[in-house]
C-alpha cells in the first residue's frame, strides 16, 4: 500500500471517531484527547465544539512547490462582508505574487448553489490549483469534491464555514459559543425576562445552526421568549425588510434583537422607522453601525463581537501558507478567538470616516486577534510566515 493510500485509509478510520450530539461520552472523550498539548487559551475555544473534531490529514502530504496557483471558492458574494473577505485575501495573495511565491489567483462564486460550488471545486482540480481555499456553502455537501482535491494532491482550507470532511483544514471560530455569549448578554441585560426577535443568516449555511443552538442553550430555563424568527441573509436590505415585516405583525414589545450578522445599523433603523422603542441589538460590529451610533449616541444599544472579514481572511491566508510550507497542523479544525465589543467599547472602534452609509467599511481590531504564538501551537513544525505583518492591514478609512 502506498503512503497516500495508507493516509486515506487512516483518515477513513479517523472519520468514524467523529461524533454527533448523540454520541456517547467515550467518543466525545476521544475527540477531546486531540486537544492534548494545546495551551489552555486555545483549548477553551473548543468548549462544546468537539463533536466533529478530527486529526489533520496533512502529516505526510506532499505539498506542491511554489510558486503556487491559489484558487478560492466562494459560496456567496452578495454582501459587503464576503466581498471584503475576498478583497483582503486577494491583497495578501498579491503580496506573495510580488515575492514570486504565488503565480496566479482565481476566484469562483457559486451564489449559494451547493451543486455549482461542487462543480467549481472540481474545475479547480482540473486546473491543477496548488491550494483551494473556500467559504463553504454546506457543511457536508462539498465533502466528495474536497476528498477528490486531496487525492489529487491539492490541500483544502475553509474559513468561517467548517466542513465535516476529514480531508480539509477548517479555520473557524466557535459560533455556537458566540450565539451563546450574545444570548447570555441579552438575558443579563433583560434580567432573564423579555421578548427577543431572532434574525439569522442564510438558511442552511453551516454556522447558522450552531449560532442558533448556542442561543437556545443560553435562553433555556429563562423567561426570555422568542417573539419571531426571520432570515436576513447577512445582507442589509434583506435584513431591514425582514425586520420591518416582523415588526408589522408582532404587536408586543421587542426588548432585544439577537442577530449574528453585520446589520445592526439597519435593525436599529427599522425600529426607528416603525416608531418602536430601540432594543438591545447583538451581532458583529461594522463601520455603518459605528457611524449610526455616533449620530444617535442615545438610540443605539449594542453588545456583541467583531466577526470581521479582514482578520478572518488574514487567518485563512496564514494557515494556508503554513500548510503549503509543510508545517503540519495538529487538528482538522483550528479555532480562532472573536474579539468582544461592548457598548462602552464603541468609541475605541469608531473612526471619522464611518457614517451610517459606510456599509462596506469594517473596523480593524487594535491588535491582531490571532497571534503567531497561538498559530504556532496549532502546528507540529511551526514557523511564522514571511511577507506578513498585521500592521500592513489596510486602514479601514483609507480612500474613504
Secondary structure, DSSP 4 states (H G I P E B T S, - for coil): --HHHHHHHHHHHHHTT---TT--HHHHHHHHHTTTTS-HHHHGGGTT--TT--B-S-SS--PPPSSEEEEEEES---SHHHHHHHHHHHHHHHHHHHTTSEEEEEEEE-TT-HHHHHHHHHHHHHTT-SEEEE--S-SSTTHHHHHHHHHTT-EEEEESS----TTEEEEE--HHHHHHHHHHHHHHHTTTEEEEEEEE-STT-HHHHHHHHHHHHHHTTSEEEEEEEEE-TT-HHHHHHHHHHHHHT--SPP-EEEE-SS-HHHHHHHHHHTT-PPPEE-SB--HHHHHHHHH-TTS-EEEEE---HHHHHHHHHHHHHHHHTT--BSBSEEE----EEEGGGHHHH--TT--TT-TT-----SS-SS-HHHHHHTBTT--PPSS--GGGSPPTTTT-
